[in-house]
Amino acid sequence: MKPETKLGIFTVLGLAVLGFSLYFLGGLSITRTYDLNVYFADVSGLPVKAAVKLAGVEVGKVKEIKIEDDQVVVVTAIRSDIPIYKGARFAVVMTGIIGTKYIKITQGDASLGQYQPGDYVQGIDEKPMDEQLAETMASVKQLVDSINNQGQFGAQLNDAMRDVRQLSANVNQLVQTMRPYVTSSMKNLEEITDKLNSIMDSISNQDGVLGSLIKDKEMKEQVKQSVGELKETMTEVKTFVGRMSRFRVYWDYDFFYATKPGVATSDLALEIFPSSGYTYYRAGISNIGNEDDTLGDGDYVERNKLDLRFGLYNRWANVSAGLIRGAGGVALEVKPFYNHEFLQRFTAGVEFTDWGRDRTINGRLFDKPNLSYGLDLRVSKYFSVGAWMRDALETNYFNVKANISFNDQDISSFFGLATMAR
């Protein structure tokens, strides 16, 4: 083989290896793209080559980040087959609370035309995570101070709890009056049942006193039938009285504060746990408020929605389904460290509802399901705090959460009495 031929083959192979190396290792892309320049005030944590996503689909990369006229300009390389229409919104977002950052594009209006290569677009500036966390901690402190110092929230909560206690006052009086009689009745019923069993055995036994006294077969059968009916009646009475302790009922109050729009909402529900099995029922009102109030910017909470659920639970998980915040869906709470002395206080939760949502709320179209997730910390038997991302597929607002939950023995007894009326 001639030296020239060997040199040519070596050169071709070298160029091929160099091309593959640049493509696979150097991030070189042969996909045709066009540049769009996006202005931001702050892009802390956004790396070069970060993803650019449209409707959750990656359509480009961050090509360069530079400073122009005291503003940050992010040069995005968009695939040439993806048109971005005017009016589109560009924002720096995170994949999660501690995830990586990327550019999120909300598509604009096709009737306005599309951006041309090299166009400059103003992005949406959101507060950096450290500022949001600082505001969140300040909100938590303000919430705790308000509760401890009987501030406005504390006063409202006290008023609500006072109304709740007043609602069950009559039931409490009824149960307190009946409790001694119910306790003694259970003991008497046990004694009566034992005596009836003894009588039945004596009648059936020919050697017994009653068996020997009652010689007439017809009379014996009548006596046995009467005693049997009385025994059946005593069994039903025992069942009725036993229902007095069949239920555990809890009042559950949730307070959410969305830090970005400054919107506060409250939920109040009654959770009913039958003593047998691992099921429970929840009934209440979510997002309590006056629907006639003027909604401010960023307030997309729909007021006064029913919350009706059926749930299953055990030591480490709780799943429920039904009408959640006014829409069909499911909710899950998990305690991954339920057997750890301290970590069992943490509960991870997620709610996935309103799957077919397609409506306008306060001038904004919502067409994605409502997904919310967060983490709660049980501070005491009755009080917990948490951090939640609500409506993550749409607004993705960060919320501070506070929860108050307690067992109401009076209402529990009331439900037991109610079953006796069936």
C-alpha positions in Angstrom: 0.0 0.0 0.0 1.4 3.4 -1.0 2.3 5.8 1.8 -0.2 8.4 0.5 -3.0 5.8 0.8 -2.0 5.0 4.4 -1.9 8.7 5.2 -5.4 9.2 3.7 -6.9 6.3 5.7 -5.3 7.5 8.9 -6.5 11.0 8.4 -10.1 9.8 7.7 -10.1 7.6 10.8 -8.7 10.4 12.9 -11.4 12.9 11.7 -14.1 10.3 12.4 -12.8 9.6 16.0 -12.5 13.4 16.6 -16.1 13.9 15.4 -17.5 11.2 17.6 -15.5 12.5 20.6 -16.9 16.0 20.1 -20.4 14.7 19.7 -20.6 12.3 22.6 -18.1 13.9 25.1 -18.1 17.6 24.2 -21.8 18.1 24.0 -21.6 19.0 20.3 -25.1 18.8 18.7 -25.8 18.4 15.0 -29.5 19.4 15.7 -30.3 22.7 14.0 -31.3 25.5 16.5 -32.0 29.2 16.7 -31.1 31.6 19.5 -33.5 33.5 21.7 -32.1 36.0 24.2 -34.0 36.3 27.5 -33.5 39.1 30.0 -33.5 38.2 33.7 -32.6 40.1 36.9 -31.2 37.1 38.7 -30.3 33.6 37.4 -28.6 32.2 40.5 -27.9 28.5 40.2 -28.8 28.3 36.5 -25.9 26.5 34.7 -24.9 26.7 31.1 -26.4 23.7 29.1 -29.4 23.6 31.5 -32.5 22.3 29.8 -35.1 24.6 28.2 -38.6 23.0 28.4 -41.9 23.8 26.8 -44.9 22.1 28.4 -42.6 19.8 30.2 -40.8 18.7 27.0 -37.1 19.6 26.5 -36.8 21.8 23.4 -33.4 23.3 23.8 -30.4 24.2 26.0 -29.0 27.2 27.7 -26.2 28.2 25.3 -24.6 31.1 27.2 -25.2 33.5 30.1 -23.8 37.0 29.8 -24.3 40.6 31.0 -25.6 43.3 28.7 -26.5 46.8 29.9 -26.4 45.7 33.5 -28.9 43.0 32.8 -28.4 39.2 32.7 -29.0 37.8 29.3 -29.6 34.0 28.9 -28.9 32.8 25.3 -31.2 29.8 24.7 -30.7 27.5 21.7 -34.2 26.4 20.6 -34.7 23.5 18.2 -35.5 24.9 14.7 -38.7 22.8 14.4 -40.2 24.3 17.6 -41.8 27.7 17.1 -42.1 30.0 20.1 -45.0 32.4 19.8 -45.0 36.0 20.9 -46.4 36.5 24.4 -44.7 33.4 25.7 -43.4 33.5 29.3 -39.9 32.5 30.2 -39.0 31.7 33.8 -36.2 30.0 35.8 -37.7 27.2 37.8 -36.6 24.2 39.7 -37.5 20.5 39.2 -38.3 20.3 43.0 -37.6 22.0 46.3 -33.9 21.0 46.1 -33.7 20.1 42.4 -31.8 21.6 39.5 -32.8 24.7 37.7 -34.0 25.0 34.1 -35.8 27.4 31.8 -39.6 26.9 31.6 -41.5 28.3 28.6 -45.2 28.8 28.7 -46.3 29.0 25.1 -47.7 32.3 23.7 -50.4 33.2 21.2 -50.0 31.8 17.7 -52.0 34.6 16.3 -49.3 37.1 17.3 -46.7 35.5 15.3 -43.5 33.7 16.4 -40.2 35.0 17.7 -37.4 35.2 15.1 -33.8 34.1 15.7 -31.8 36.6 17.8 -34.9 38.2 19.3 -34.7 39.6 22.8 -37.5 38.6 25.3 -38.1 39.8 28.9 -38.2 36.8 31.3 -40.2 36.5 34.5 -38.1 37.1 37.6 -38.8 35.1 40.6 -37.2 35.4 44.0 -34.2 33.2 44.7 -34.7 30.2 46.9 -32.7 31.7 49.8 -35.0 34.7 49.9 -38.1 32.5 49.7 -36.8 30.4 52.6 -36.1 33.5 54.6 -39.6 34.8 54.0 -41.0 31.4 54.8 -39.1 31.2 58.1 -40.3 34.8 58.9 -43.9 33.7 58.1 -43.5 30.6 60.4 -42.2 32.8 63.2 -45.0 35.2 62.7 -47.5 32.4 62.8 -46.1 30.9 66.0 -45.9 34.3 67.6 -49.5 35.0 66.7 -50.6 31.7 68.3 -48.4 32.2 71.4 -49.3 35.8 71.8 -53.0 35.4 71.0 -52.7 37.6 67.9 -55.2 37.8 65.1 -54.8 34.3 63.9 -54.7 33.0 67.5 -57.9 35.0 68.3 -59.7 33.6 65.2 -58.6 30.1 66.0 -59.8 30.5 69.6 -63.2 31.7 68.4 -63.5 28.8 66.0 -62.6 26.3 68.7 -65.0 28.0 71.2 -67.8 27.6 68.6 -66.9 23.9 68.2 -66.9 23.3 71.9 -70.2 25.1 72.3 -71.7 22.9 69.5 -70.8 19.7 71.4 -71.8 21.0 74.9 -75.2 19.5 74.9 -73.9 16.2 73.7 -71.3 16.3 76.4 -73.9 16.8 79.1 -76.0 13.9 77.7 -73.0 11.5 77.6 -71.8 12.5 81.1 -75.3 11.8 82.4 -75.6 8.4 80.7 -72.0 7.1 81.2 -72.4 5.7 84.8 -75.6 3.9 83.7 -74.0 2.5 80.6 -71.1 1.2 82.6 -73.2 -0.5 85.2 -75.6 -1.7 82.5 -72.8 -3.6 80.7 -71.9 -5.4 84.0 -75.6 -6.2 84.7 -76.1 -7.5 81.1 -73.1 -9.9 81.5 -74.6 -11.2 84.8 -78.1 -11.6 83.2 -76.7 -13.5 80.2 -74.8 -15.9 82.5 -77.9 -16.6 84.5 -80.0 -17.2 81.4 -77.4 -19.6 80.1 -77.6 -21.4 83.4 -81.4 -21.6 83.3 -81.3 -23.0 79.7 -78.9 -25.7 80.8 -81.1 -26.5 83.8 -84.2 -26.9 81.7 -82.5 -29.0 79.2 -81.0 -31.3 81.9 -83.5 -33.9 83.1 -81.6 -34.2 86.3 -81.6 -30.5 87.1 -84.1 -28.9 89.5 -86.1 -27.1 86.8 -85.9 -30.0 84.5 -87.3 -32.3 87.1 -90.0 -29.8 88.2 -91.3 -29.1 84.7 -92.6 -32.5 83.5 -95.0 -31.2 80.9 -93.1 -31.3 77.5 -95.2 -28.5 76.0 -94.7 -26.3 79.1 -90.9 -27.0 79.0 -90.7 -26.0 75.3 -92.6 -22.8 76.0 -90.3 -22.0 78.9 -87.2 -22.8 76.8 -88.5 -20.6 74.0 -89.3 -17.7 76.3 -85.8 -17.9 78.0 -84.2 -18.2 74.5 -86.0 -15.0 73.3 -85.0 -13.2 76.4 -81.4 -14.3 75.9 -81.5 -13.1 72.3 -82.9 -9.7 73.5 -80.1 -9.4 76.0 -77.6 -10.1 73.2 -79.0 -7.3 71.1 -79.0 -4.9 74.1 -75.3 -5.7 74.7 -74.6 -5.0 71.1 -76.4 -1.6 71.3 -74.6 -0.6 74.4 -71.2 -1.7 73.0 -71.7 0.7 70.1 -71.2 3.6 72.5 -67.4 3.1 72.2 -67.2 2.2 68.5 -65.9 5.5 67.1 -63.0 7.8 67.5 -63.7 11.3 66.1 -61.1 14.0 65.4 -61.4 17.7 64.5 -58.7 18.5 61.9 -57.8 22.2 61.1 -55.3 23.1 58.4 -53.9 26.6 57.8 -52.0 27.4 54.5 -50.1 30.6 53.7 -48.8 31.0 50.1 -45.8 33.3 50.5 -45.6 34.6 46.9 -49.2 36.0 46.5 -49.6 36.4 50.3 -52.8 34.4 50.4 -54.0 32.5 53.4 -56.6 29.7 53.4 -58.1 27.4 56.0 -59.6 23.9 56.0 -61.8 22.4 58.8 -62.9 18.8 58.8 -64.3 16.0 61.0 -62.5 12.6 60.7 -64.4 9.5 61.9 -62.5 6.3 62.7 -64.6 3.2 63.5 -62.9 1.1 66.2 -62.8 -2.0 64.0 -60.7 -2.2 60.9 -58.4 0.3 59.2 -60.9 2.6 57.5 -61.9 6.2 58.2 -64.2 8.9 56.8 -63.5 12.6 56.4 -66.1 15.4 55.9 -65.4 19.1 55.9 -64.9 22.4 54.1 -61.7 23.5 52.3 -60.5 27.0 51.5 -62.9 28.6 53.8 -63.6 32.2 52.9 -65.9 34.8 51.5 -66.5 34.2 47.7 -67.5 37.8 47.3 -64.1 39.1 48.3 -62.1 40.7 45.4 -59.3 38.4 44.3 -55.8 39.9 44.1 -53.0 39.1 41.6 -51.9 35.6 42.0 -54.9 34.5 44.0 -56.4 31.4 42.3 -57.9 29.7 45.3 -61.5 28.6 44.8 -63.4 29.2 48.0 -65.6 27.0 50.2 -65.2 23.5 48.6 -66.5 20.3 50.0 -64.0 17.7 51.2 -65.6 14.2 51.5 -63.3 11.2 51.5 -63.1 7.5 52.3 -59.7 6.3 53.5 -57.5 3.4 54.6 -54.7 3.6 57.1 -52.1 1.7 59.0 -49.0 2.6 61.1 -46.9 4.0 58.1 -49.4 5.1 55.4 -52.7 6.7 54.9 -54.5 6.8 51.5 -57.9 8.4 50.8 -60.1 9.1 47.8 -63.2 11.0 47.0 -64.1 14.7 46.7 -60.9 16.5 47.7 -61.1 20.3 47.8 -64.1 20.2 45.6 -62.8 17.8 42.9 -62.3 14.1 42.5 -58.9 12.7 43.4 -56.6 10.8 45.7 -54.4 11.7 48.6 -51.5 9.8 50.2 -49.6 10.3 53.4 -46.5 8.3 54.2 -44.4 7.9 57.4 -41.2 6.2 56.0 -39.6 6.2 59.5 -42.6 5.2 61.5 -40.5 3.0 63.9 -37.9 5.7 64.6 -38.3 7.7 67.8 -37.8 11.1 66.3 -38.1 10.7 62.5 -41.6 9.2 62.9 -42.7 12.8 63.5 -42.2 13.5 59.7 -44.9 12.8 57.2 -44.6 13.1 53.4 -47.9 13.9 51.6 -49.2 14.3 48.1 -52.6 15.2 46.7 -53.6 14.5 43.0 -57.0 15.9 42.0 -59.1 17.6 39.4 -57.6 15.5 36.5 -59.9 16.9 33.8 -59.5 20.6 34.9 -60.0 23.1 32.1 -61.4 26.4 33.4 -60.4 30.0 34.0 -59.8 31.1 37.6 -59.3 34.9 38.2 -58.4 35.5 34.6 -56.0 32.6 34.2 -56.6 29.3 32.4 -55.9 26.1 34.3 -55.8 23.0 32.1 -53.5 20.7 34.1 -54.4 18.4 37.1 -53.9 19.8 40.6 -50.8 18.2 42.1 -49.7 19.3 45.6 -46.9 17.7 47.7 -45.1 18.6 51.0 -43.6 17.5 54.3 -45.1 17.9 57.7 -43.4 17.8 61.2 -45.5 16.8 64.2 -44.4 19.3 66.9 -46.7 18.0 69.6 -49.7 15.7 70.0 -52.1 18.4 68.7 -49.9 20.7 66.5 -47.7 20.3 63.4 -46.1 22.5 60.8 -45.1 21.9 57.2 -43.9 23.1 53.9 -45.9 22.4 50.8 -45.8 23.1 47.0 -49.4 23.5 45.9 -50.8 23.2 42.4 -47.3 22.3 41.2 -48.2 21.8 37.6 -49.7 25.3 37.3 -48.8 28.0 39.9 -46.4 25.9 42.0 -46.7 28.3 45.0 -44.7 27.6 48.1 -47.0 27.3 51.2 -46.4 27.3 54.9 -48.7 24.9 56.7 -50.0 24.6 60.3 -52.2 21.9 61.5 -54.3 21.4 64.7 -55.9 18.0 65.4 -57.5 16.6 68.5 -59.9 13.8 69.5 -63.4 14.9 70.6 -64.7 12.2 72.9 -68.1 13.8 73.2 -68.7 13.7 69.5 -67.3 10.1 69.5 -70.0 9.1 72.0 -72.6 10.9 70.0 -71.9 8.8 66.9 -72.1 5.7 69.1 -75.5 6.8 70.3 -76.6 7.5 66.7 -75.8 3.9 65.7 -78.2 2.7 68.4 -81.1 4.5 66.7 -80.7 2.4 63.5 
